[in-house]
Amino acid sequence: MEALKIVGKSGQISLGKALAGMGFVMETLPGGDILLKHSVVVPVNERWLHEPAMKDKLAQADDWMRNNPAKESSLEEIKARLESAS
């Protein structure tokens, strides 16, 4: 889909409300054309969550949680098990 966009006096181009809040990488090509690539920014301190090894571990954790639904725990029962183990 193509659309003609005109740069306004403020130097901005409106891409429409459907794209509001989305991130884009702007690349200026050799002939002066500008290419916008829809992007997601990942903070540096969260990058490790997206590495393949961690993604595998998170997928395994998701599988475990699906197969082991949460249930109510008895603190007295846990205390008794801990006391008998020591």
Protein Blocks (a to p, Z undefined) as FASTA:
>chain_A
ZZdddddfkopacebjklgoiacdddddfkopacddddddddfklmmmmgmklmmmmmmm
mmmmmmmccddddfklmmmmmmmmZZ
